[in-house]
Amino acid sequence: MQVSVTFRHLDPSDSLKEFAREKVARVQMFLDQASEAQVILSVEKHVHHAEVLVHSGPFFLRGKDK
């Protein structure tokens, strides 16, 4: 699965990228054709946001958390 990690208003670090890739890879065992995933990490007024978008064949999965 191809995973891209985007940082908004946050300093990019390799450890955060690797952590996000490991967590998204766990979703792959539930999907047949996981082809692309995008992780967006951002900070607004000291609140951290994470959004994950996964495209898998006809399915589109989206998850958000603060």
Contacts in CASP RR format, 6 or more apart in sequence:
PFRMAT RR
TARGET T0000
AUTHOR 0000-0000-0000
METHOD contacts of the structure
MODEL  1
MQVSVTFRHLDPSDSLKEFAREKVARVQMFLDQASEAQVILSVEKHVHHA
EVLVHSGPFFLRGKDK
1 24 0 8 1.000
1 25 0 8 1.000
1 28 0 8 1.000
1 34 0 8 1.000
1 35 0 8 1.000
1 36 0 8 1.000
1 37 0 8 1.000
2 35 0 8 1.000
2 36 0 8 1.000
2 37 0 8 1.000
3 20 0 8 1.000
3 21 0 8 1.000
3 24 0 8 1.000
3 25 0 8 1.000
3 37 0 8 1.000
3 38 0 8 1.000
3 39 0 8 1.000
4 36 0 8 1.000
4 37 0 8 1.000
4 38 0 8 1.000
4 39 0 8 1.000
5 12 0 8 1.000
5 16 0 8 1.000
5 17 0 8 1.000
5 20 0 8 1.000
5 21 0 8 1.000
5 39 0 8 1.000
5 41 0 8 1.000
6 38 0 8 1.000
6 39 0 8 1.000
6 40 0 8 1.000
6 41 0 8 1.000
7 16 0 8 1.000
7 41 0 8 1.000
7 42 0 8 1.000
8 40 0 8 1.000
8 41 0 8 1.000
8 42 0 8 1.000
8 43 0 8 1.000
9 42 0 8 1.000
9 43 0 8 1.000
9 44 0 8 1.000
10 41 0 8 1.000
10 42 0 8 1.000
10 43 0 8 1.000
16 41 0 8 1.000
20 39 0 8 1.000
20 41 0 8 1.000
20 50 0 8 1.000
21 39 0 8 1.000
24 37 0 8 1.000
24 39 0 8 1.000
24 52 0 8 1.000
24 54 0 8 1.000
27 34 0 8 1.000
27 37 0 8 1.000
27 54 0 8 1.000
27 61 0 8 1.000
28 34 0 8 1.000
31 54 0 8 1.000
31 56 0 8 1.000
31 59 0 8 1.000
32 56 0 8 1.000
33 56 0 8 1.000
33 57 0 8 1.000
34 54 0 8 1.000
34 56 0 8 1.000
35 55 0 8 1.000
35 56 0 8 1.000
35 57 0 8 1.000
36 54 0 8 1.000
36 55 0 8 1.000
37 52 0 8 1.000
37 53 0 8 1.000
37 54 0 8 1.000
37 55 0 8 1.000
38 52 0 8 1.000
38 53 0 8 1.000
38 54 0 8 1.000
39 50 0 8 1.000
39 51 0 8 1.000
39 52 0 8 1.000
39 53 0 8 1.000
40 49 0 8 1.000
40 50 0 8 1.000
40 51 0 8 1.000
40 52 0 8 1.000
40 53 0 8 1.000
41 48 0 8 1.000
41 49 0 8 1.000
41 50 0 8 1.000
42 48 0 8 1.000
42 49 0 8 1.000
42 51 0 8 1.000
43 49 0 8 1.000
47 66 0 8 1.000
48 66 0 8 1.000
49 64 0 8 1.000
49 65 0 8 1.000
49 66 0 8 1.000
50 64 0 8 1.000
50 65 0 8 1.000
50 66 0 8 1.000
51 62 0 8 1.000
51 63 0 8 1.000
51 64 0 8 1.000
52 61 0 8 1.000
52 62 0 8 1.000
52 63 0 8 1.000
52 64 0 8 1.000
53 60 0 8 1.000
53 61 0 8 1.000
53 62 0 8 1.000
53 63 0 8 1.000
54 60 0 8 1.000
54 61 0 8 1.000
54 62 0 8 1.000
END
